[in-house]
Amino acid sequence: MYQTRIYYEGTDCGGIVYHANYLKYCERARSEWFFIQGILPQQNGVGFVVKNMTLDFLSPAKLGDLLTIHTEIVEQKNASIMLKQTIFCDSLQKGNSAIPSAKPIFTAIITLVCLQSSTQKITKIPQ
């Protein structure tokens, strides 16, 4: 689980999060997911790269919202991992008060492949 707040820099003039920022939030959450497990996403010349993404924008996030990004393994193979990342909006702004919510606003299914840096070839995921 990774949390971030929406700041002015990440929104358009209407206070809505720019669509590409959802990918940044997911990337940060994936990195944290690796760190929490005590490993780096790239080490000893081997790392993970994105092979495929399916994105679903369900509802917009707005200036001031607090987002929680959940990352879970959907499938793991010898050389790839498929993850589901869901962004929940924990507080939607209504007037001057925050209304608690656990509403999913974005989902991503992401396939990462393990790559040998020196050869740029897909390789088996190390233990």
Buried (B, 14 or more C-beta within 10 A) or exposed (E): EBEBEBEEEBBEEEBBBEEEBBBEBBBEBBBBBBEEEEEEBBEEEBBBBBBEEEBEBEEBBBBBBBBBBBBEEEEEEEBBBBBBBBBBBBBBBEEEEBEEBEEBBBBBBBBBBBBBEEEEEBBEBEE
